[in-house]
C-alpha cells in the first residue's frame, strides 16, 4: 500500500513539472511569434536655435526589424510646445519655436504591420549654448642633450620639458624625437611616454634615448608631442627643433695611434685612494710584525740540574 502511494506522489510531481515547462515554452513561443517593432532615431540640426528660427528634424536613421519585413511606412512628430504633425511618409519635419525655453521633441515611427517605436531630442530655443569643452595643449618648451657636443658613435640622450598650456588635464602623451641629418632625411630615433598626467599650466619631463650619433655635421633634433589624451584642438605648437653639431672622432693623442687621455680623476678621489692605501699598509704591518716580549712577561723556567750529587764524606785531602 505504501509503495503505491509513493508511486502516485512521484507521478503528481512529474506532472506538475511538465505543466510548468509547457507554460514556459508556450510563453516563449508567443514572444517569438510577435514581431519586433522598428527602432526610431531623431536628430536636429541646431539644438540651441534663436527664437523664431526654423529647426530641421530628421528621423531618417530609424530602422526596421524582422529582416526588412517590417518596413517603416509613417512618421509623426511632436515638438514639445504643443505643436506637431500628422502621420506622414517623410522622415523630415521643420518647426520654429515662438518662445525661449527647453523643449523635448519626439518622433513615432510605424511599420507596415502596425508596430511602432519612438525617439526624442531636446531643443533649447533662445538659450545660449554651453562653452566648448576645454582641451589640453601640450607644448615642448625645452630640450637638453647629453653630451652637448657629441662625436660620431657617441651615445646621446635628450631630456624634453613639456608645458600644458590648455585648460584641461592631459592624461597621456608621447614624446617622439627625430634626427634630421645634413642630407635632410628625418629618422625617428626614440619615443617615450610622459611619466603621468599633466595638469593645466604644469610641466613634465621625459628622457628619450640613448641613440647613436652616426653622421658628422650639423643636425636638427626635432621633438614632437603626439598621441595626446584627451585629444588636443591646437596642434600648431607641438614641435621643437634643437640644433646640434656632431663632431668627427678626435685624432689620437700619440703618434702611431696611441690611446688618448683618460678621464679626469677627482682630487678628492686621489686623496681618498692614498689614505686607503696607507691604511692597508698600516694594517699589514701590525698584522705581520712578530710580537715582542712585554715587561710583565715572566722569565723562562730554569732547567733542573741533573749533575750527580757531591761525594760525602769528602775524600782524603778534603775539608
C-alpha positions as protocol buffer text, in pm:
chain_id: "A"
residue {
  index: 1
  type: UNK
  ca { x: 0 y: 0 z: 0 }
}
residue {
  index: 2
  type: UNK
  ca { x: 283 y: 236 z: 94 }
}
residue {
  index: 3
  type: UNK
  ca { x: 474 y: 175 z: -226 }
}
residue {
  index: 4
  type: UNK
  ca { x: 164 y: 258 z: -432 }
}
residue {
  index: 5
  type: UNK
  ca { x: 123 y: 594 z: -252 }
}
residue {
  index: 6
  type: UNK
  ca { x: 487 y: 676 z: -318 }
}
residue {
  index: 7
  type: UNK
  ca { x: 439 y: 591 z: -684 }
}
residue {
  index: 8
  type: UNK
  ca { x: 136 y: 820 z: -712 }
}
residue {
  index: 9
  type: UNK
  ca { x: 318 y: 1108 z: -539 }
}
residue {
  index: 10
  type: UNK
  ca { x: 606 y: 1083 z: -784 }
}
residue {
  index: 11
  type: UNK
  ca { x: 361 y: 1085 z: -1076 }
}
residue {
  index: 12
  type: UNK
  ca { x: 192 y: 1403 z: -944 }
}
residue {
  index: 13
  type: UNK
  ca { x: 527 y: 1579 z: -908 }
}
residue {
  index: 14
  type: UNK
  ca { x: 631 y: 1481 z: -1258 }
}
residue {
  index: 15
  type: UNK
  ca { x: 300 y: 1606 z: -1397 }
}
residue {
  index: 16
  type: UNK
  ca { x: 335 y: 1942 z: -1223 }
}
residue {
  index: 17
  type: UNK
  ca { x: 690 y: 1985 z: -1353 }
}
residue {
  index: 18
  type: UNK
  ca { x: 582 y: 1905 z: -1708 }
}
residue {
  index: 19
  type: UNK
  ca { x: 294 y: 2153 z: -1681 }
}
residue {
  index: 20
  type: UNK
  ca { x: 531 y: 2430 z: -1570 }
}
residue {
  index: 21
  type: UNK
  ca { x: 764 y: 2359 z: -1860 }
}
residue {
  index: 22
  type: UNK
  ca { x: 468 y: 2356 z: -2101 }
}
residue {
  index: 23
  type: UNK
  ca { x: 358 y: 2705 z: -1986 }
}
residue {
  index: 24
  type: UNK
  ca { x: 714 y: 2840 z: -2011 }
}
residue {
  index: 25
  type: UNK
  ca { x: 761 y: 2707 z: -2363 }
}
residue {
  index: 26
  type: UNK
  ca { x: 422 y: 2845 z: -2467 }
}
residue {
  index: 27
  type: UNK
  ca { x: 515 y: 3193 z: -2344 }
}
residue {
  index: 28
  type: UNK
  ca { x: 847 y: 3177 z: -2530 }
}
residue {
  index: 29
  type: UNK
  ca { x: 666 y: 3069 z: -2845 }
}
residue {
  index: 30
  type: UNK
  ca { x: 423 y: 3360 z: -2823 }
}
residue {
  index: 31
  type: UNK
  ca { x: 708 y: 3607 z: -2765 }
}
residue {
  index: 32
  type: UNK
  ca { x: 897 y: 3468 z: -3062 }
}
residue {
  index: 33
  type: UNK
  ca { x: 588 y: 3492 z: -3281 }
}
residue {
  index: 34
  type: UNK
  ca { x: 534 y: 3862 z: -3203 }
}
residue {
  index: 35
  type: UNK
  ca { x: 750 y: 4064 z: -3444 }
}
residue {
  index: 36
  type: UNK
  ca { x: 983 y: 4327 z: -3301 }
}
residue {
  index: 37
  type: UNK
  ca { x: 889 y: 4686 z: -3372 }
}
residue {
  index: 38
  type: UNK
  ca { x: 1105 y: 4940 z: -3553 }
}
residue {
  index: 39
  type: UNK
  ca { x: 1383 y: 5137 z: -3382 }
}
residue {
  index: 40
  type: UNK
  ca { x: 1332 y: 5513 z: -3405 }
}
residue {
  index: 41
  type: UNK
  ca { x: 1609 y: 5775 z: -3425 }
}
residue {
  index: 42
  type: UNK
  ca { x: 1582 y: 6154 z: -3423 }
}
residue {
  index: 43
  type: UNK
  ca { x: 1837 y: 6431 z: -3476 }
}
residue {
  index: 44
  type: UNK
  ca { x: 1816 y: 6810 z: -3502 }
}
residue {
  index: 45
  type: UNK
  ca { x: 2037 y: 7049 z: -3698 }
}
residue {
  index: 46
  type: UNK
  ca { x: 2062 y: 7307 z: -3415 }
}
residue {
  index: 47
  type: UNK
  ca { x: 1983 y: 7226 z: -3053 }
}
residue {
  index: 48
  type: UNK
  ca { x: 2027 y: 7594 z: -2950 }
}
residue {
  index: 49
  type: UNK
  ca { x: 1836 y: 7792 z: -3214 }
}
residue {
  index: 50
  type: UNK
  ca { x: 1717 y: 8150 z: -3184 }
}
residue {
  index: 51
  type: UNK
  ca { x: 1351 y: 8213 z: -3110 }
}
residue {
  index: 52
  type: UNK
  ca { x: 1165 y: 8203 z: -3442 }
}
residue {
  index: 53
  type: UNK
  ca { x: 1449 y: 8020 z: -3620 }
}
residue {
  index: 54
  type: UNK
  ca { x: 1339 y: 7726 z: -3835 }
}
residue {
  index: 55
  type: UNK
  ca { x: 1470 y: 7400 z: -3688 }
}
residue {
  index: 56
  type: UNK
  ca { x: 1510 y: 7088 z: -3906 }
}
residue {
  index: 57
  type: UNK
  ca { x: 1424 y: 6748 z: -3755 }
}
residue {
  index: 58
  type: UNK
  ca { x: 1545 y: 6424 z: -3916 }
}
residue {
  index: 59
  type: UNK
  ca { x: 1427 y: 6069 z: -3840 }
}
residue {
  index: 60
  type: UNK
  ca { x: 1574 y: 5902 z: -4148 }
}
residue {
  index: 61
  type: UNK
  ca { x: 1816 y: 5695 z: -3936 }
}
residue {
  index: 62
  type: UNK
  ca { x: 1523 y: 5495 z: -3795 }
}
residue {
  index: 63
  type: UNK
  ca { x: 1548 y: 5124 z: -3881 }
}
residue {
  index: 64
  type: UNK
  ca { x: 1307 y: 4837 z: -3935 }
}
residue {
  index: 65
  type: UNK
  ca { x: 1338 y: 4481 z: -3798 }
}
residue {
  index: 66
  type: UNK
  ca { x: 1247 y: 4127 z: -3898 }
}
residue {
  index: 67
  type: UNK
  ca { x: 1485 y: 4118 z: -4199 }
}
residue {
  index: 68
  type: UNK
  ca { x: 1308 y: 4410 z: -4364 }
}
residue {
  index: 69
  type: UNK
  ca { x: 959 y: 4260 z: -4343 }
}
residue {
  index: 70
  type: UNK
  ca { x: 858 y: 4539 z: -4104 }
}
residue {
  index: 71
  type: UNK
  ca { x: 925 y: 4833 z: -4339 }
}
residue {
  index: 72
  type: UNK
  ca { x: 865 y: 5178 z: -4185 }
}
residue {
  index: 73
  type: UNK
  ca { x: 573 y: 5348 z: -4358 }
}
residue {
  index: 74
  type: UNK
  ca { x: 484 y: 5652 z: -4143 }
}
residue {
  index: 75
  type: UNK
  ca { x: 632 y: 5917 z: -3910 }
}
residue {
  index: 76
  type: UNK
  ca { x: 462 y: 6152 z: -3666 }
}
residue {
  index: 77
  type: UNK
  ca { x: 645 y: 6442 z: -3494 }
}
residue {
  index: 78
  type: UNK
  ca { x: 571 y: 6635 z: -3176 }
}
residue {
  index: 79
  type: UNK
  ca { x: 782 y: 6941 z: -3088 }
}
residue {
  index: 80
  type: UNK
  ca { x: 724 y: 6973 z: -2713 }
}
residue {
  index: 81
  type: UNK
  ca { x: 544 y: 7309 z: -2731 }
}
residue {
  index: 82
  type: UNK
  ca { x: 202 y: 7170 z: -2813 }
}
residue {
  index: 83
  type: UNK
  ca { x: 268 y: 7162 z: -3189 }
}
residue {
  index: 84
  type: UNK
  ca { x: 320 y: 6855 z: -3407 }
}
residue {
  index: 85
  type: UNK
  ca { x: 243 y: 6681 z: -3735 }
}
residue {
  index: 86
  type: UNK
  ca { x: 1 y: 6415 z: -3851 }
}
residue {
  index: 87
  type: UNK
  ca { x: 124 y: 6078 z: -3976 }
}
residue {
  index: 88
  type: UNK
  ca { x: 335 y: 6139 z: -4285 }
}
residue {
  index: 89
  type: UNK
  ca { x: 556 y: 5929 z: -4514 }
}
residue {
  index: 90
  type: UNK
  ca { x: 856 y: 6164 z: -4488 }
}
residue {
  index: 91
  type: UNK
  ca { x: 1112 y: 6129 z: -4206 }
}
residue {
  index: 92
  type: UNK
  ca { x: 1179 y: 6506 z: -4215 }
}
residue {
  index: 93
  type: UNK
  ca { x: 1000 y: 6794 z: -4041 }
}
residue {
  index: 94
  type: UNK
  ca { x: 1059 y: 7165 z: -3974 }
}
residue {
  index: 95
  type: UNK
  ca { x: 944 y: 7379 z: -3682 }
}
residue {
  index: 96
  type: UNK
  ca { x: 1011 y: 7725 z: -3537 }
}
residue {
  index: 97
  type: UNK
  ca { x: 971 y: 7787 z: -3163 }
}
residue {
  index: 98
  type: UNK
  ca { x: 791 y: 8103 z: -3062 }
}
residue {
  index: 99
  type: UNK
  ca { x: 938 y: 8131 z: -2710 }
}
residue {
  index: 100
  type: UNK
  ca { x: 1262 y: 8064 z: -2530 }
}
residue {
  index: 101
  type: UNK
  ca { x: 1292 y: 7755 z: -2316 }
}
residue {
  index: 102
  type: UNK
  ca { x: 1375 y: 7388 z: -2320 }
}
residue {
  index: 103
  type: UNK
  ca { x: 1151 y: 7152 z: -2519 }
}
residue {
  index: 104
  type: UNK
  ca { x: 1159 y: 6778 z: -2579 }
}
residue {
  index: 105
  type: UNK
  ca { x: 1071 y: 6694 z: -2940 }
}
residue {
  index: 106
  type: UNK
  ca { x: 982 y: 6334 z: -3034 }
}
residue {
  index: 107
  type: UNK
  ca { x: 907 y: 6115 z: -3333 }
}
residue {
  index: 108
  type: UNK
  ca { x: 696 y: 5798 z: -3353 }
}
residue {
  index: 109
  type: UNK
  ca { x: 760 y: 5560 z: -3641 }
}
residue {
  index: 110
  type: UNK
  ca { x: 525 y: 5284 z: -3761 }
}
residue {
  index: 111
  type: UNK
  ca { x: 597 y: 4982 z: -3983 }
}
residue {
  index: 112
  type: UNK
  ca { x: 364 y: 4810 z: -4227 }
}
residue {
  index: 113
  type: UNK
  ca { x: 246 y: 4565 z: -3957 }
}
residue {
  index: 114
  type: UNK
  ca { x: 140 y: 4842 z: -3718 }
}
residue {
  index: 115
  type: UNK
  ca { x: 435 y: 4806 z: -3479 }
}
residue {
  index: 116
  type: UNK
  ca { x: 580 y: 5135 z: -3354 }
}
residue {
  index: 117
  type: UNK
  ca { x: 894 y: 5283 z: -3198 }
}
residue {
  index: 118
  type: UNK
  ca { x: 979 y: 5628 z: -3058 }
}
residue {
  index: 119
  type: UNK
  ca { x: 1279 y: 5857 z: -3002 }
}
residue {
  index: 120
  type: UNK
  ca { x: 1328 y: 6211 z: -2869 }
}
residue {
  index: 121
  type: UNK
  ca { x: 1570 y: 6504 z: -2869 }
}
residue {
  index: 122
  type: UNK
  ca { x: 1595 y: 6817 z: -2650 }
}
residue {
  index: 123
  type: UNK
  ca { x: 1589 y: 7163 z: -2811 }
}
residue {
  index: 124
  type: UNK
  ca { x: 1678 y: 7490 z: -2628 }
}
residue {
  index: 125
  type: UNK
  ca { x: 1548 y: 7786 z: -2833 }
}
residue {
  index: 126
  type: UNK
  ca { x: 1667 y: 8126 z: -2711 }
}
residue {
  index: 127
  type: UNK
  ca { x: 1921 y: 7969 z: -2472 }
}
residue {
  index: 128
  type: UNK
  ca { x: 2295 y: 8039 z: -2523 }
}
residue {
  index: 129
  type: UNK
  ca { x: 2494 y: 7722 z: -2594 }
}
residue {
  index: 130
  type: UNK
  ca { x: 2743 y: 7600 z: -2334 }
}
residue {
  index: 131
  type: UNK
  ca { x: 3108 y: 7695 z: -2382 }
}
residue {
  index: 132
  type: UNK
  ca { x: 3315 y: 7447 z: -2581 }
}
residue {
  index: 133
  type: UNK
  ca { x: 3478 y: 7173 z: -2380 }
}
residue {
  index: 134
  type: UNK
  ca { x: 3828 y: 7254 z: -2259 }
}
residue {
  index: 135
  type: UNK
  ca { x: 4115 y: 7057 z: -2408 }
}
residue {
  index: 136
  type: UNK
  ca { x: 4483 y: 7010 z: -2320 }
}
residue {
  index: 137
  type: UNK
  ca { x: 4755 y: 7181 z: -2523 }
}
residue {
  index: 138
  type: UNK
  ca { x: 5097 y: 7022 z: -2471 }
}
residue {
  index: 139
  type: UNK
  ca { x: 5395 y: 7224 z: -2595 }
}
residue {
  index: 140
  type: UNK
  ca { x: 5762 y: 7112 z: -2590 }
}
residue {
  index: 141
  type: UNK
  ca { x: 5938 y: 7418 z: -2448 }
}
residue {
  index: 142
  type: UNK
  ca { x: 6291 y: 7294 z: -2374 }
}
residue {
  index: 143
  type: UNK
  ca { x: 6530 y: 7021 z: -2475 }
}
residue {
  index: 144
  type: UNK
  ca { x: 6861 y: 6926 z: -2316 }
}
residue {
  index: 145
  type: UNK
  ca { x: 7105 y: 6697 z: -2494 }
}
residue {
  index: 146
  type: UNK
  ca { x: 7378 y: 6491 z: -2330 }
}
residue {
  index: 147
  type: UNK
  ca { x: 7654 y: 6515 z: -2436 }
}
residue {
  index: 148
  type: UNK
  ca { x: 7604 y: 6866 z: -2568 }
}
residue {
  index: 149
  type: UNK
  ca { x: 7869 y: 6826 z: -2842 }
}
residue {
  index: 150
  type: UNK
  ca { x: 7866 y: 6457 z: -2934 }
}
residue {
  index: 151
  type: UNK
  ca { x: 8113 y: 6284 z: -3161 }
}
residue {
  index: 152
  type: UNK
  ca { x: 8027 y: 6021 z: -3418 }
}
residue {
  index: 153
  type: UNK
  ca { x: 7921 y: 5695 z: -3249 }
}
residue {
  index: 154
  type: UNK
  ca { x: 7864 y: 5867 z: -2913 }
}
residue {
  index: 155
  type: UNK
  ca { x: 7554 y: 5762 z: -2717 }
}
residue {
  index: 156
  type: UNK
  ca { x: 7311 y: 6056 z: -2696 }
}
residue {
  index: 157
  type: UNK
  ca { x: 7015 y: 6124 z: -2461 }
}
residue {
  index: 158
  type: UNK
  ca { x: 6761 y: 6406 z: -2490 }
}
residue {
  index: 159
  type: UNK
  ca { x: 6557 y: 6536 z: -2195 }
}
residue {
  index: 160
  type: UNK
  ca { x: 6240 y: 6717 z: -2304 }
}
residue {
  index: 161
  type: UNK
  ca { x: 6030 y: 6956 z: -2090 }
}
residue {
  index: 162
  type: UNK
  ca { x: 5661 y: 6978 z: -2189 }
}
residue {
  index: 163
  type: UNK
  ca { x: 5418 y: 7252 z: -2077 }
}
residue {
  index: 164
  type: UNK
  ca { x: 5038 y: 7216 z: -2076 }
}
residue {
  index: 165
  type: UNK
  ca { x: 4900 y: 7550 z: -2200 }
}
residue {
  index: 166
  type: UNK
  ca { x: 4545 y: 7415 z: -2232 }
}
residue {
  index: 167
  type: UNK
  ca { x: 4250 y: 7433 z: -1999 }
}
residue {
  index: 168
  type: UNK
  ca { x: 4217 y: 7059 z: -1932 }
}
residue {
  index: 169
  type: UNK
  ca { x: 4445 y: 6792 z: -1794 }
}
residue {
  index: 170
  type: UNK
  ca { x: 4639 y: 6575 z: -2037 }
}
residue {
  index: 171
  type: UNK
  ca { x: 4608 y: 6216 z: -1917 }
}
residue {
  index: 172
  type: UNK
  ca { x: 4872 y: 6075 z: -2151 }
}
residue {
  index: 173
  type: UNK
  ca { x: 5101 y: 6170 z: -2438 }
}
residue {
  index: 174
  type: UNK
  ca { x: 5410 y: 6053 z: -2625 }
}
residue {
  index: 175
  type: UNK
  ca { x: 5732 y: 6243 z: -2695 }
}
residue {
  index: 176
  type: UNK
  ca { x: 5892 y: 6150 z: -3028 }
}
residue {
  index: 177
  type: UNK
  ca { x: 6244 y: 6260 z: -3133 }
}
residue {
  index: 178
  type: UNK
  ca { x: 6356 y: 6266 z: -3496 }
}
residue {
  index: 179
  type: UNK
  ca { x: 6711 y: 6317 z: -3618 }
}
residue {
  index: 180
  type: UNK
  ca { x: 6737 y: 6532 z: -3931 }
}
residue {
  index: 181
  type: UNK
  ca { x: 7097 y: 6485 z: -4057 }
}
residue {
  index: 182
  type: UNK
  ca { x: 7269 y: 6710 z: -4313 }
}
residue {
  index: 183
  type: UNK
  ca { x: 7101 y: 6524 z: -4602 }
}
residue {
  index: 184
  type: UNK
  ca { x: 6758 y: 6636 z: -4470 }
}
residue {
  index: 185
  type: UNK
  ca { x: 6601 y: 6289 z: -4432 }
}
residue {
  index: 186
  type: UNK
  ca { x: 6432 y: 6267 z: -4090 }
}
residue {
  index: 187
  type: UNK
  ca { x: 6476 y: 5943 z: -3896 }
}
residue {
  index: 188
  type: UNK
  ca { x: 6289 y: 5857 z: -3576 }
}
residue {
  index: 189
  type: UNK
  ca { x: 6543 y: 5782 z: -3303 }
}
residue {
  index: 190
  type: UNK
  ca { x: 6318 y: 5734 z: -2999 }
}
residue {
  index: 191
  type: UNK
  ca { x: 5970 y: 5754 z: -2848 }
}
residue {
  index: 192
  type: UNK
  ca { x: 5876 y: 5769 z: -2481 }
}
residue {
  index: 193
  type: UNK
  ca { x: 5551 y: 5825 z: -2292 }
}
residue {
  index: 194
  type: UNK
  ca { x: 5514 y: 6108 z: -2045 }
}
residue {
  index: 195
  type: UNK
  ca { x: 5552 y: 5977 z: -1688 }
}
residue {
  index: 196
  type: UNK
  ca { x: 5197 y: 6076 z: -1587 }
}
residue {
  index: 197
  type: UNK
  ca { x: 4909 y: 6324 z: -1630 }
}
residue {
  index: 198
  type: UNK
  ca { x: 4992 y: 6693 z: -1683 }
}
residue {
  index: 199
  type: UNK
  ca { x: 4757 y: 6947 z: -1525 }
}
residue {
  index: 200
  type: UNK
  ca { x: 4688 y: 7288 z: -1687 }
}
residue {
  index: 201
  type: UNK
  ca { x: 4992 y: 7522 z: -1653 }
}
residue {
  index: 202
  type: UNK
  ca { x: 5206 y: 7231 z: -1524 }
}
residue {
  index: 203
  type: UNK
  ca { x: 5516 y: 7081 z: -1683 }
}
residue {
  index: 204
  type: UNK
  ca { x: 5650 y: 6730 z: -1720 }
}
residue {
  index: 205
  type: UNK
  ca { x: 5986 y: 6589 z: -1830 }
}
residue {
  index: 206
  type: UNK
  ca { x: 6066 y: 6287 z: -2042 }
}
residue {
  index: 207
  type: UNK
  ca { x: 6401 y: 6138 z: -2144 }
}
residue {
  index: 208
  type: UNK
  ca { x: 6442 y: 5994 z: -2493 }
}
residue {
  index: 209
  type: UNK
  ca { x: 6740 y: 5773 z: -2573 }
}
residue {
  index: 210
  type: UNK
  ca { x: 7005 y: 5659 z: -2578 }
}
residue {
  index: 211
  type: UNK
  ca { x: 7066 y: 5664 z: -2952 }
}
residue {
  index: 212
  type: UNK
  ca { x: 7385 y: 5683 z: -3153 }
}
residue {
  index: 213
  type: UNK
  ca { x: 7520 y: 5986 z: -3338 }
}
residue {
  index: 214
  type: UNK
  ca { x: 7616 y: 5827 z: -3670 }
}
residue {
  index: 215
  type: UNK
  ca { x: 7696 y: 6115 z: -3907 }
}
residue {
  index: 216
  type: UNK
  ca { x: 7925 y: 6414 z: -3859 }
}
residue {
  index: 217
  type: UNK
  ca { x: 7786 y: 6757 z: -3942 }
}
residue {
  index: 218
  type: UNK
  ca { x: 7503 y: 6991 z: -3847 }
}
residue {
  index: 219
  type: UNK
  ca { x: 7191 y: 6805 z: -3732 }
}
residue {
  index: 220
  type: UNK
  ca { x: 6840 y: 6902 z: -3619 }
}
residue {
  index: 221
  type: UNK
  ca { x: 6674 y: 6707 z: -3340 }
}
residue {
  index: 222
  type: UNK
  ca { x: 6300 y: 6751 z: -3396 }
}
residue {
  index: 223
  type: UNK
  ca { x: 6089 y: 6697 z: -3082 }
}
residue {
  index: 224
  type: UNK
  ca { x: 5720 y: 6620 z: -3140 }
}
residue {
  index: 225
  type: UNK
  ca { x: 5442 y: 6574 z: -2882 }
}
residue {
  index: 226
  type: UNK
  ca { x: 5191 y: 6318 z: -3013 }
}
residue {
  index: 227
  type: UNK
  ca { x: 4900 y: 6093 z: -2912 }
}
residue {
  index: 228
  type: UNK
  ca { x: 4766 y: 6334 z: -2650 }
}
residue {
  index: 229
  type: UNK
  ca { x: 4470 y: 6206 z: -2447 }
}
residue {
  index: 230
  type: UNK
  ca { x: 4213 y: 6364 z: -2447 }
}
residue {
  index: 231
  type: UNK
  ca { x: 4281 y: 6497 z: -2798 }
}
residue {
  index: 232
  type: UNK
  ca { x: 4422 y: 6846 z: -2844 }
}
residue {
  index: 233
  type: UNK
  ca { x: 4245 y: 7112 z: -3051 }
}
residue {
  index: 234
  type: UNK
  ca { x: 4562 y: 7312 z: -3123 }
}
residue {
  index: 235
  type: UNK
  ca { x: 4835 y: 7112 z: -3300 }
}
residue {
  index: 236
  type: UNK
  ca { x: 5036 y: 7408 z: -3427 }
}
residue {
  index: 237
  type: UNK
  ca { x: 5275 y: 7420 z: -3130 }
}
residue {
  index: 238
  type: UNK
  ca { x: 5359 y: 7052 z: -3089 }
}
residue {
  index: 239
  type: UNK
  ca { x: 5713 y: 7067 z: -3231 }
}
residue {
  index: 240
  type: UNK
  ca { x: 6050 y: 7198 z: -3113 }
}
residue {
  index: 241
  type: UNK
  ca { x: 6380 y: 7189 z: -3307 }
}
residue {
  index: 242
  type: UNK
  ca { x: 6724 y: 7162 z: -3146 }
}
residue {
  index: 243
  type: UNK
  ca { x: 7034 y: 7243 z: -3349 }
}
residue {
  index: 244
  type: UNK
  ca { x: 7335 y: 7024 z: -3277 }
}
residue {
  index: 245
  type: UNK
  ca { x: 7674 y: 6966 z: -3437 }
}
residue {
  index: 246
  type: UNK
  ca { x: 7805 y: 6611 z: -3441 }
}
residue {
  index: 247
  type: UNK
  ca { x: 8186 y: 6612 z: -3446 }
}
residue {
  index: 248
  type: UNK
  ca { x: 8415 y: 6372 z: -3624 }
}
residue {
  index: 249
  type: UNK
  ca { x: 8611 y: 6134 z: -3399 }
}
residue {
  index: 250
  type: UNK
  ca { x: 8902 y: 6309 z: -3231 }
}
residue {
  index: 251
  type: UNK
  ca { x: 9260 y: 6235 z: -3352 }
}
residue {
  index: 252
  type: UNK
  ca { x: 9480 y: 6005 z: -3137 }
}
residue {
  index: 253
  type: UNK
  ca { x: 9693 y: 6185 z: -2878 }
}
residue {
  index: 254
  type: UNK
  ca { x: 10015 y: 5986 z: -2962 }
}
residue {
  index: 255
  type: UNK
  ca { x: 10181 y: 5922 z: -3298 }
}
residue {
  index: 256
  type: UNK
  ca { x: 10106 y: 5574 z: -3425 }
}
residue {
  index: 257
  type: UNK
  ca { x: 9756 y: 5557 z: -3280 }
}
residue {
  index: 258
  type: UNK
  ca { x: 9829 y: 5572 z: -2907 }
}
residue {
  index: 259
  type: UNK
  ca { x: 9537 y: 5598 z: -2670 }
}
residue {
  index: 260
  type: UNK
  ca { x: 9402 y: 5943 z: -2585 }
}
residue {
  index: 261
  type: UNK
  ca { x: 9398 y: 6096 z: -2239 }
}
residue {
  index: 262
  type: UNK
  ca { x: 9196 y: 5907 z: -1983 }
}
residue {
  index: 263
  type: UNK
  ca { x: 8903 y: 6054 z: -1796 }
}
residue {
  index: 264
  type: UNK
  ca { x: 8972 y: 6324 z: -1541 }
}
residue {
  index: 265
  type: UNK
  ca { x: 9010 y: 6198 z: -1185 }
}
residue {
  index: 266
  type: UNK
  ca { x: 8870 y: 6394 z: -893 }
}
residue {
  index: 267
  type: UNK
  ca { x: 9140 y: 6522 z: -649 }
}
residue {
  index: 268
  type: UNK
  ca { x: 8925 y: 6406 z: -361 }
}
residue {
  index: 269
  type: UNK
  ca { x: 8926 y: 6056 z: -509 }
}
residue {
  index: 270
  type: UNK
  ca { x: 9306 y: 6064 z: -526 }
}
residue {
  index: 271
  type: UNK
  ca { x: 9334 y: 6169 z: -162 }
}
residue {
  index: 272
  type: UNK
  ca { x: 9089 y: 5902 z: -50 }
}
residue {
  index: 273
  type: UNK
  ca { x: 9271 y: 5634 z: -251 }
}
residue {
  index: 274
  type: UNK
  ca { x: 9605 y: 5735 z: -95 }
}
residue {
  index: 275
  type: UNK
  ca { x: 9451 y: 5724 z: 251 }
}
residue {
  index: 276
  type: UNK
  ca { x: 9308 y: 5380 z: 179 }
}
residue {
  index: 277
  type: UNK
  ca { x: 9646 y: 5251 z: 63 }
}
residue {
  index: 278
  type: UNK
  ca { x: 9819 y: 5391 z: 372 }
}
residue {
  index: 279
  type: UNK
  ca { x: 9558 y: 5232 z: 594 }
}
residue {
  index: 280
  type: UNK
  ca { x: 9607 y: 4896 z: 422 }
}
residue {
  index: 281
  type: UNK
  ca { x: 9985 y: 4912 z: 463 }
}
residue {
  index: 282
  type: UNK
  ca { x: 9949 y: 5003 z: 830 }
}
residue {
  index: 283
  type: UNK
  ca { x: 9712 y: 4715 z: 888 }
}
residue {
  index: 284
  type: UNK
  ca { x: 9951 y: 4475 z: 715 }
}
residue {
  index: 285
  type: UNK
  ca { x: 10242 y: 4597 z: 920 }
}
residue {
  index: 286
  type: UNK
  ca { x: 10065 y: 4539 z: 1251 }
}
residue {
  index: 287
  type: UNK
  ca { x: 9926 y: 4203 z: 1144 }
}
residue {
  index: 288
  type: UNK
  ca { x: 10254 y: 4060 z: 1011 }
}
residue {
  index: 289
  type: UNK
  ca { x: 10502 y: 4209 z: 1260 }
}
residue {
  index: 290
  type: UNK
  ca { x: 10622 y: 3950 z: 1519 }
}
residue {
  index: 291
  type: UNK
  ca { x: 10520 y: 4033 z: 1871 }
}
residue {
  index: 292
  type: UNK
  ca { x: 10792 y: 4145 z: 2123 }
}
residue {
  index: 293
  type: UNK
  ca { x: 10807 y: 4039 z: 2483 }
}
residue {
  index: 294
  type: UNK
  ca { x: 10643 y: 4276 z: 2715 }
}
residue {
  index: 295
  type: UNK
  ca { x: 10785 y: 4395 z: 3050 }
}
residue {
  index: 296
  type: UNK
  ca { x: 10543 y: 4183 z: 3250 }
}
residue {
  index: 297
  type: UNK
  ca { x: 10623 y: 3859 z: 3069 }
}
residue {
  index: 298
  type: UNK
  ca { x: 10770 y: 3601 z: 3319 }
}
residue {
  index: 299
  type: UNK
  ca { x: 11126 y: 3473 z: 3251 }
}
residue {
  index: 300
  type: UNK
  ca { x: 11161 y: 3126 z: 3110 }
}
residue {
  index: 301
  type: UNK
  ca { x: 11189 y: 2842 z: 3360 }
}
residue {
  index: 302
  type: UNK
  ca { x: 11544 y: 2728 z: 3456 }
}
residue {
  index: 303
  type: UNK
  ca { x: 11604 y: 2368 z: 3353 }
}
residue {
  index: 304
  type: UNK
  ca { x: 11662 y: 2133 z: 3651 }
}
residue {
  index: 305
  type: UNK
  ca { x: 12025 y: 2045 z: 3749 }
}
residue {
  index: 306
  type: UNK
  ca { x: 12072 y: 1684 z: 3654 }
}
residue {
  index: 307
  type: UNK
  ca { x: 12450 y: 1660 z: 3763 }
}
residue {
  index: 308
  type: UNK
  ca { x: 12535 y: 1385 z: 4027 }
}
residue {
  index: 309
  type: UNK
  ca { x: 12544 y: 1495 z: 4390 }
}
residue {
  index: 310
  type: UNK
  ca { x: 12884 y: 1559 z: 4554 }
}
residue {
  index: 311
  type: UNK
  ca { x: 13058 y: 1269 z: 4728 }
}
residue {
  index: 312
  type: UNK
  ca { x: 13020 y: 1268 z: 5104 }
}
residue {
  index: 313
  type: UNK
  ca { x: 13224 y: 1249 z: 5319 }
}
residue {
  index: 314
  type: UNK
  ca { x: 13496 y: 1410 z: 5125 }
}
residue {
  index: 315
  type: UNK
  ca { x: 13792 y: 1200 z: 5030 }
}
residue {
  index: 316
  type: UNK
  ca { x: 14148 y: 1245 z: 5152 }
}
residue {
  index: 317
  type: UNK
  ca { x: 14257 y: 1598 z: 5139 }
}
residue {
  index: 318
  type: UNK
  ca { x: 13903 y: 1722 z: 5160 }
}
residue {
  index: 319
  type: UNK
  ca { x: 13795 y: 1984 z: 5416 }
}
